[in-house]
Amino acid sequence: MMETVTKTIELELDEVKEYPFLHGGNDKTLNLIEEALGVAISVRGNKLIIQGEDGRIDRAVRLIEELRAVNRNGYALKPEDISYALRSMCEGEDVSIKELFSNNIPVSSKRRFIIPKTETQRQYINSIRMYDITFGIGPAGTGKTYLAMAMAVSSFLTKQVSRIVLVRPAVEAGEKLGFLPGDIAEKVSPYLRPLYDALFDMMEIEKATKMIERGIIEIAPLAFMRGRTLNDSFVILDEAQNTTPEQMKMYLTRLGYGSKTVVTGDITQIDLPQDKSSGLVEAIKILRDIEDIKIIHFSERDVVRHKLVQKIVRAYEKYEKRDS
């Protein structure tokens, strides 16, 4: 029987820049690392004392060193960020935490930039950078729309595009739209609200509102895209599972010169009438072999909302597979 090798490693911290973020208030950050990697971590002055089995302590030291490198690059790490990193490591993913967090998206907000929290999110961001058409398919809470919005804002700020167009199908309204009170903007507003929320999380509300008033940012229902050609634009189609095949074809053929589009949706949450097929489902079948189009699939492992959301998504997937 092999004897377990236990060792101790000391890491000296910068008390001003590094100690606060690793300590995380009541040692929350260190407790996360201890629990996930099976090591013991204590603080003595400005030193971290790490004890554990050989392999486990090496993983802990590697993680802490990468987190320190990210912190030096200016990103204010939070305990939830470290939770995502730990989850990737514990699931056996060969992912560089430094690379994951360093792949940032500059946006105009109080936070300096937005970062991917999972390896799939990192691939998604890189795909948006490299391809003119990217599909993001997966459950709620995986960051599909949020990261696409961040890339749109960043592309505008760096002058890669001259306008941002945010689109959603107003499926729930259907033919009832004409019977609702108010003008067309008031009628479709409830269906576009999530896009406004994501935008205002990345840009100051006053600045974003002025850009909307000037037409630099346009938030509109999908029906408004018919007959248009969008040049030099970053276009996002959200909730694309609720498009019909005809609408999806119409939308994809609106893309003009110097433009980029991201199509997001969850094919398990289709609200179309039963006699209508989803344009998103059809599109990923038709377009999957085109090299210049990238399709990224998210799973419940990529859910970055409250930890209970991931458990809820997993429970529903298990239930649906059992009943299918």
C-alpha positions as a Markdown table, in Angstrom:
| # | Residue | x | y | z |
|---|---|---|---|---|
| 1 | Met | 0.0 | 0.0 | 0.0 |
| 2 | Met | 1.4 | 3.4 | -1.1 |
| 3 | Glu | 1.9 | 6.0 | 1.6 |
| 4 | Thr | 0.2 | 9.3 | 1.0 |
| 5 | Val | 2.8 | 12.1 | 0.5 |
| 6 | Thr | 1.8 | 15.3 | 2.3 |
| 7 | Lys | 3.7 | 18.5 | 1.9 |
| 8 | Thr | 3.5 | 22.2 | 2.9 |
| 9 | Ile | 4.1 | 25.2 | 0.6 |
| 10 | Glu | 4.3 | 28.8 | 1.6 |
| 11 | Leu | 3.3 | 31.7 | -0.7 |
| 12 | Glu | 4.2 | 35.3 | 0.1 |
| 13 | Leu | 1.5 | 37.8 | -0.8 |
| 14 | Asp | 1.4 | 41.5 | -1.5 |
| 15 | Glu | -0.6 | 42.7 | 1.6 |
| 16 | Val | -2.1 | 45.6 | -0.3 |
| 17 | Lys | -2.9 | 44.1 | -3.7 |
| 18 | Glu | -3.2 | 40.4 | -3.2 |
| 19 | Tyr | -4.2 | 39.6 | 0.4 |
| 20 | Pro | -7.7 | 41.3 | 0.2 |
| 21 | Phe | -8.8 | 39.4 | -3.0 |
| 22 | Leu | -7.5 | 36.0 | -1.9 |
| 23 | His | -8.8 | 36.5 | 1.6 |
| 24 | Gly | -12.2 | 37.4 | 0.1 |
| 25 | Gly | -13.7 | 38.5 | 3.4 |
| 26 | Asn | -13.9 | 35.9 | 6.2 |
| 27 | Asp | -11.6 | 33.7 | 4.1 |
| 28 | Lys | -14.5 | 32.9 | 1.7 |
| 29 | Thr | -12.2 | 32.6 | -1.3 |
| 30 | Leu | -9.7 | 30.4 | 0.5 |
| 31 | Asn | -12.5 | 28.2 | 1.9 |
| 32 | Leu | -13.7 | 27.6 | -1.7 |
| 33 | Ile | -10.3 | 26.4 | -2.8 |
| 34 | Glu | -9.9 | 24.2 | 0.3 |
| 35 | Glu | -13.2 | 22.5 | -0.2 |
| 36 | Ala | -12.9 | 22.0 | -3.9 |
| 37 | Leu | -9.3 | 20.8 | -4.0 |
| 38 | Gly | -9.0 | 19.0 | -0.7 |
| 39 | Val | -6.2 | 21.1 | 0.8 |
| 40 | Ala | -5.8 | 23.1 | 4.1 |
| 41 | Ile | -4.9 | 26.8 | 3.7 |
| 42 | Ser | -4.1 | 29.1 | 6.6 |
| 43 | Val | -2.8 | 32.7 | 6.7 |
| 44 | Arg | 0.2 | 33.7 | 8.7 |
| 45 | Gly | 1.0 | 37.4 | 8.4 |
| 46 | Asn | 1.4 | 38.0 | 4.6 |
| 47 | Lys | 1.9 | 34.3 | 3.9 |
| 48 | Leu | -0.4 | 31.6 | 2.7 |
| 49 | Ile | 0.4 | 28.2 | 4.2 |
| 50 | Ile | -0.9 | 25.4 | 2.0 |
| 51 | Gln | -0.9 | 21.8 | 3.2 |
| 52 | Gly | -2.1 | 18.7 | 1.4 |
| 53 | Glu | -1.4 | 15.6 | -0.7 |
| 54 | Asp | 1.2 | 16.1 | -3.4 |
| 55 | Gly | -1.1 | 16.2 | -6.4 |
| 56 | Arg | -3.8 | 18.3 | -4.7 |
| 57 | Ile | -1.4 | 20.9 | -3.4 |
| 58 | Asp | 0.2 | 21.3 | -6.9 |
| 59 | Arg | -3.3 | 22.0 | -8.3 |
| 60 | Ala | -4.0 | 24.5 | -5.5 |
| 61 | Val | -0.7 | 26.3 | -6.0 |
| 62 | Arg | -1.3 | 26.4 | -9.8 |
| 63 | Leu | -4.7 | 27.9 | -9.3 |
| 64 | Ile | -3.6 | 30.5 | -6.8 |
| 65 | Glu | -0.7 | 31.6 | -9.0 |
| 66 | Glu | -3.0 | 32.0 | -12.0 |
| 67 | Leu | -5.5 | 33.9 | -9.9 |
| 68 | Arg | -2.7 | 36.2 | -8.7 |
| 69 | Ala | -1.7 | 36.8 | -12.4 |
| 70 | Val | -5.2 | 37.7 | -13.3 |
| 71 | Asn | -5.4 | 40.1 | -10.3 |
| 72 | Arg | -2.2 | 41.8 | -11.4 |
| 73 | Asn | -3.8 | 42.4 | -14.8 |
| 74 | Gly | -6.4 | 44.5 | -13.2 |
| 75 | Tyr | -9.4 | 42.2 | -12.9 |
| 76 | Ala | -11.1 | 42.4 | -9.4 |
| 77 | Leu | -11.8 | 38.7 | -8.8 |
| 78 | Lys | -14.9 | 37.8 | -6.9 |
| 79 | Pro | -15.6 | 34.5 | -5.0 |
| 80 | Glu | -18.1 | 33.5 | -7.7 |
| 81 | Asp | -15.4 | 33.9 | -10.4 |
| 82 | Ile | -13.2 | 31.5 | -8.5 |
| 83 | Ser | -16.1 | 29.1 | -8.1 |
| 84 | Tyr | -16.4 | 28.9 | -11.9 |
| 85 | Ala | -12.7 | 28.3 | -12.2 |
| 86 | Leu | -12.7 | 25.6 | -9.6 |
| 87 | Arg | -15.7 | 23.9 | -11.3 |
| 88 | Ser | -13.7 | 23.7 | -14.5 |
| 89 | Met | -10.7 | 22.2 | -12.8 |
| 90 | Cys | -12.7 | 19.7 | -10.8 |
| 91 | Glu | -14.5 | 18.5 | -13.9 |
| 92 | Gly | -11.2 | 17.7 | -15.4 |
| 93 | Glu | -11.1 | 20.4 | -18.0 |
| 94 | Asp | -7.6 | 21.3 | -19.2 |
| 95 | Val | -8.2 | 25.0 | -19.0 |
| 96 | Ser | -5.8 | 27.8 | -18.1 |
| 97 | Ile | -7.6 | 30.0 | -15.6 |
| 98 | Lys | -5.3 | 32.9 | -16.5 |
| 99 | Glu | -6.2 | 32.5 | -20.2 |
| 100 | Leu | -9.9 | 32.2 | -19.4 |
| 101 | Phe | -10.0 | 35.4 | -17.3 |
| 102 | Ser | -7.5 | 37.3 | -19.5 |
| 103 | Asn | -9.8 | 36.9 | -22.5 |
| 104 | Asn | -11.7 | 40.1 | -21.5 |
| 105 | Ile | -14.2 | 42.3 | -23.3 |
| 106 | Pro | -13.8 | 46.0 | -22.8 |
| 107 | Val | -17.1 | 47.8 | -22.3 |
| 108 | Ser | -18.2 | 51.3 | -21.2 |
| 109 | Ser | -19.3 | 50.7 | -17.7 |
| 110 | Lys | -18.1 | 50.9 | -14.1 |
| 111 | Arg | -16.6 | 47.5 | -14.5 |
| 112 | Arg | -13.5 | 47.7 | -16.7 |
| 113 | Phe | -14.3 | 44.7 | -18.7 |
| 114 | Ile | -16.5 | 41.5 | -18.9 |
| 115 | Ile | -14.9 | 38.1 | -18.8 |
| 116 | Pro | -15.9 | 34.6 | -19.9 |
| 117 | Lys | -16.6 | 32.4 | -16.9 |
| 118 | Thr | -16.4 | 29.0 | -18.6 |
| 119 | Glu | -14.4 | 27.4 | -21.4 |
| 120 | Thr | -17.4 | 27.3 | -23.7 |
| 121 | Gln | -18.0 | 31.0 | -23.1 |
| 122 | Arg | -14.3 | 31.6 | -24.0 |
| 123 | Gln | -14.8 | 29.7 | -27.3 |
| 124 | Tyr | -18.0 | 31.7 | -27.9 |
| 125 | Ile | -16.2 | 35.0 | -27.5 |
| 126 | Asn | -13.4 | 33.9 | -29.8 |
| 127 | Ser | -15.9 | 32.7 | -32.4 |
| 128 | Ile | -17.7 | 36.0 | -32.4 |
| 129 | Arg | -14.3 | 37.7 | -32.9 |
| 130 | Met | -13.4 | 35.4 | -35.8 |
| 131 | Tyr | -16.7 | 34.8 | -37.6 |
| 132 | Asp | -19.2 | 37.1 | -39.1 |
| 133 | Ile | -22.1 | 34.7 | -38.2 |
| 134 | Thr | -22.1 | 32.9 | -34.8 |
| 135 | Phe | -24.9 | 30.9 | -33.3 |
| 136 | Gly | -25.1 | 30.5 | -29.5 |
| 137 | Ile | -27.4 | 27.6 | -28.5 |
| 138 | Gly | -28.1 | 26.6 | -25.0 |
| 139 | Pro | -30.2 | 26.9 | -21.8 |
| 140 | Ala | -31.0 | 30.1 | -19.8 |
| 141 | Gly | -28.2 | 31.6 | -17.7 |
| 142 | Thr | -25.3 | 30.5 | -19.9 |
| 143 | Gly | -24.4 | 34.1 | -21.0 |
| 144 | Lys | -25.4 | 33.7 | -24.7 |
| 145 | Thr | -27.1 | 37.1 | -25.0 |
| 146 | Tyr | -25.1 | 38.9 | -22.4 |
| 147 | Leu | -21.7 | 38.1 | -23.9 |
| 148 | Ala | -23.0 | 38.9 | -27.4 |
| 149 | Met | -24.1 | 42.2 | -26.1 |
| 150 | Ala | -20.7 | 42.8 | -24.5 |
| 151 | Met | -19.0 | 42.0 | -27.9 |
| 152 | Ala | -21.4 | 44.4 | -29.7 |
| 153 | Val | -20.6 | 47.3 | -27.3 |
| 154 | Ser | -16.9 | 46.6 | -27.5 |
| 155 | Ser | -17.0 | 46.4 | -31.3 |
| 156 | Phe | -18.7 | 49.8 | -31.4 |
| 157 | Leu | -16.3 | 51.4 | -28.9 |
| 158 | Thr | -13.3 | 50.2 | -30.9 |
| 159 | Lys | -14.9 | 51.5 | -34.1 |
| 160 | Gln | -15.2 | 48.1 | -35.8 |
| 161 | Val | -18.9 | 48.9 | -36.4 |
| 162 | Ser | -20.9 | 52.1 | -36.6 |
| 163 | Arg | -24.1 | 50.8 | -35.1 |
| 164 | Ile | -25.7 | 48.1 | -32.9 |
| 165 | Val | -29.0 | 46.4 | -33.8 |
| 166 | Leu | -30.7 | 44.2 | -31.2 |
| 167 | Val | -33.6 | 42.1 | -32.4 |
| 168 | Arg | -36.2 | 39.8 | -30.9 |
| 169 | Pro | -39.2 | 38.0 | -32.3 |
| 170 | Ala | -42.4 | 39.2 | -30.5 |
| 171 | Val | -43.9 | 35.8 | -30.7 |
| 172 | Glu | -46.2 | 36.0 | -27.7 |
| 173 | Ala | -47.9 | 39.1 | -29.2 |
| 174 | Gly | -48.6 | 37.6 | -32.6 |
| 175 | Glu | -51.7 | 39.1 | -34.3 |
| 176 | Lys | -52.8 | 40.5 | -30.9 |
| 177 | Leu | -50.2 | 43.3 | -31.3 |
| 178 | Gly | -52.8 | 45.6 | -33.0 |
| 179 | Phe | -55.2 | 45.2 | -30.1 |
| 180 | Leu | -52.7 | 46.3 | -27.4 |
| 181 | Pro | -52.9 | 50.0 | -26.2 |
| 182 | Gly | -50.2 | 52.5 | -27.2 |
| 183 | Asp | -48.0 | 53.0 | -30.2 |
| 184 | Ile | -45.8 | 50.3 | -31.7 |
| 185 | Ala | -42.9 | 51.0 | -29.4 |
| 186 | Glu | -45.1 | 50.6 | -26.3 |
| 187 | Lys | -46.6 | 47.4 | -27.7 |
| 188 | Val | -43.3 | 45.6 | -28.3 |
| 189 | Ser | -41.4 | 47.0 | -25.3 |
| 190 | Pro | -42.2 | 44.0 | -23.0 |
| 191 | Tyr | -40.6 | 41.6 | -25.5 |
| 192 | Leu | -37.4 | 43.8 | -25.9 |
| 193 | Arg | -36.9 | 44.6 | -22.2 |
| 194 | Pro | -34.2 | 41.9 | -21.6 |
| 195 | Leu | -32.1 | 43.5 | -24.3 |
| 196 | Tyr | -32.4 | 46.9 | -22.7 |
| 197 | Asp | -31.4 | 45.3 | -19.3 |
| 198 | Ala | -28.3 | 43.7 | -20.7 |
| 199 | Leu | -27.3 | 47.0 | -22.6 |
| 200 | Phe | -27.8 | 49.2 | -19.5 |
| 201 | Asp | -25.6 | 46.8 | -17.5 |
| 202 | Met | -22.7 | 47.6 | -19.8 |
| 203 | Met | -23.2 | 51.2 | -20.7 |
| 204 | Glu | -24.3 | 54.2 | -18.6 |
| 205 | Ile | -28.0 | 54.6 | -19.0 |
| 206 | Glu | -27.8 | 58.2 | -20.1 |
| 207 | Lys | -25.2 | 57.4 | -22.8 |
| 208 | Ala | -27.1 | 54.4 | -24.1 |
| 209 | Thr | -30.4 | 56.3 | -24.2 |
| 210 | Lys | -28.8 | 59.1 | -26.3 |
| 211 | Met | -27.4 | 56.5 | -28.7 |
| 212 | Ile | -30.8 | 54.9 | -29.0 |
| 213 | Glu | -32.4 | 58.3 | -29.7 |
| 214 | Arg | -29.8 | 59.0 | -32.4 |
| 215 | Gly | -30.3 | 55.5 | -34.0 |
| 216 | Ile | -26.8 | 54.3 | -33.2 |
| 217 | Ile | -28.3 | 51.6 | -31.1 |
| 218 | Glu | -31.6 | 50.1 | -32.4 |
| 219 | Ile | -33.7 | 47.7 | -30.4 |
| 220 | Ala | -36.6 | 46.3 | -32.5 |
| 221 | Pro | -38.9 | 43.4 | -33.2 |
| 222 | Leu | -37.8 | 41.0 | -35.9 |
| 223 | Ala | -40.6 | 42.1 | -38.2 |
| 224 | Phe | -38.8 | 45.5 | -38.6 |
| 225 | Met | -35.9 | 43.8 | -40.4 |
| 226 | Arg | -37.8 | 42.9 | -43.5 |
| 227 | Gly | -36.6 | 44.6 | -46.6 |
| 228 | Arg | -33.5 | 46.1 | -45.0 |
| 229 | Thr | -29.8 | 45.6 | -45.6 |
| 230 | Leu | -27.6 | 46.2 | -42.5 |
| 231 | Asn | -24.1 | 47.4 | -43.3 |
| 232 | Asp | -21.3 | 48.2 | -40.9 |
| 233 | Ser | -23.4 | 46.9 | -38.0 |
| 234 | Phe | -23.3 | 44.4 | -35.1 |
| 235 | Val | -26.6 | 42.6 | -35.1 |
| 236 | Ile | -27.9 | 40.3 | -32.4 |
| 237 | Leu | -31.0 | 38.1 | -32.8 |
| 238 | Asp | -32.1 | 36.9 | -29.4 |
| 239 | Glu | -34.7 | 34.2 | -28.6 |
| 240 | Ala | -34.2 | 32.9 | -32.1 |
| 241 | Gln | -35.9 | 29.6 | -31.3 |
| 242 | Asn | -39.1 | 31.5 | -31.7 |
| 243 | Thr | -38.5 | 32.5 | -35.3 |
| 244 | Thr | -40.2 | 30.6 | -38.2 |
| 245 | Pro | -37.9 | 29.2 | -41.0 |
| 246 | Glu | -39.1 | 32.1 | -43.2 |
| 247 | Gln | -38.2 | 34.7 | -40.6 |
| 248 | Met | -34.8 | 33.1 | -40.0 |
| 249 | Lys | -33.9 | 33.1 | -43.7 |
| 250 | Met | -35.1 | 36.7 | -44.0 |
| 251 | Tyr | -33.0 | 37.8 | -41.0 |
| 252 | Leu | -29.8 | 36.0 | -42.1 |
| 253 | Thr | -30.0 | 37.5 | -45.6 |
| 254 | Arg | -30.2 | 41.1 | -44.1 |
| 255 | Leu | -26.5 | 41.0 | -43.3 |
| 256 | Gly | -24.5 | 43.5 | -45.3 |
| 257 | Tyr | -20.9 | 44.6 | -45.8 |
| 258 | Gly | -18.7 | 45.1 | -42.7 |
| 259 | Ser | -21.4 | 43.5 | -40.4 |
| 260 | Lys | -21.4 | 40.8 | -37.9 |
| 261 | Thr | -24.3 | 38.9 | -36.4 |
| 262 | Val | -24.9 | 36.6 | -33.3 |
| 263 | Val | -28.0 | 34.5 | -33.2 |
| 264 | Thr | -28.9 | 33.2 | -29.7 |
| 265 | Gly | -31.6 | 30.8 | -28.6 |
| 266 | Asp | -32.7 | 27.8 | -26.5 |
| 267 | Ile | -34.2 | 25.0 | -28.7 |
| 268 | Thr | -35.8 | 23.5 | -25.6 |
| 269 | Gln | -37.9 | 26.6 | -25.0 |
| 270 | Ile | -39.8 | 27.1 | -28.3 |
| 271 | Asp | -43.1 | 29.1 | -27.9 |
| 272 | Leu | -44.3 | 28.8 | -31.5 |
| 273 | Pro | -47.6 | 27.1 | -32.3 |
| 274 | Gln | -47.3 | 23.4 | -32.6 |
| 275 | Asp | -47.9 | 23.5 | -36.4 |
| 276 | Lys | -44.9 | 25.8 | -36.9 |
| 277 | Ser | -41.3 | 24.6 | -36.9 |
| 278 | Ser | -38.5 | 26.6 | -35.4 |
| 279 | Gly | -36.3 | 28.6 | -37.8 |
| 280 | Leu | -33.4 | 28.2 | -35.4 |
| 281 | Val | -33.6 | 24.4 | -35.4 |
| 282 | Glu | -33.8 | 24.3 | -39.2 |
| 283 | Ala | -30.9 | 26.9 | -39.6 |
| 284 | Ile | -28.4 | 24.9 | -37.6 |
| 285 | Lys | -29.1 | 21.9 | -39.7 |
| 286 | Ile | -28.9 | 23.7 | -43.0 |
| 287 | Leu | -25.8 | 25.8 | -42.1 |
| 288 | Arg | -23.7 | 23.5 | -39.9 |
| 289 | Asp | -21.3 | 22.6 | -42.8 |
| 290 | Ile | -20.5 | 26.1 | -43.8 |
| 291 | Glu | -17.0 | 26.8 | -42.6 |
| 292 | Asp | -17.5 | 30.6 | -42.2 |
| 293 | Ile | -20.4 | 30.1 | -39.8 |
| 294 | Lys | -19.7 | 28.9 | -36.2 |
| 295 | Ile | -22.3 | 27.2 | -34.0 |
| 296 | Ile | -21.5 | 27.0 | -30.2 |
| 297 | His | -23.5 | 24.7 | -28.0 |
| 298 | Phe | -23.8 | 25.6 | -24.3 |
| 299 | Ser | -24.8 | 23.1 | -21.6 |
| 300 | Glu | -26.0 | 23.4 | -17.9 |
| 301 | Arg | -22.3 | 23.3 | -17.0 |
| 302 | Asp | -22.1 | 26.9 | -18.4 |
| 303 | Val | -24.9 | 28.3 | -16.3 |
| 304 | Val | -23.4 | 31.3 | -14.5 |
| 305 | Arg | -26.5 | 32.6 | -12.6 |
| 306 | His | -27.3 | 31.6 | -9.1 |
| 307 | Lys | -25.9 | 28.1 | -8.3 |
| 308 | Leu | -29.5 | 26.9 | -8.0 |
| 309 | Val | -30.2 | 27.8 | -11.6 |
| 310 | Gln | -27.7 | 25.2 | -12.7 |
| 311 | Lys | -29.3 | 22.5 | -10.6 |
| 312 | Ile | -32.8 | 23.5 | -11.9 |
| 313 | Val | -31.6 | 23.2 | -15.5 |
| 314 | Arg | -30.0 | 19.8 | -14.8 |
| 315 | Ala | -33.1 | 18.5 | -13.1 |
| 316 | Tyr | -35.3 | 19.6 | -16.1 |
| 317 | Glu | -32.9 | 18.0 | -18.6 |
| 318 | Lys | -33.0 | 14.7 | -16.7 |
| 319 | Tyr | -36.8 | 14.8 | -16.5 |
| 320 | Glu | -37.2 | 15.6 | -20.2 |
| 321 | Lys | -34.9 | 12.8 | -21.2 |
| 322 | Arg | -36.8 | 10.3 | -19.0 |
| 323 | Asp | -40.1 | 11.3 | -20.6 |
| 324 | Ser | -38.9 | 11.5 | -24.2 |
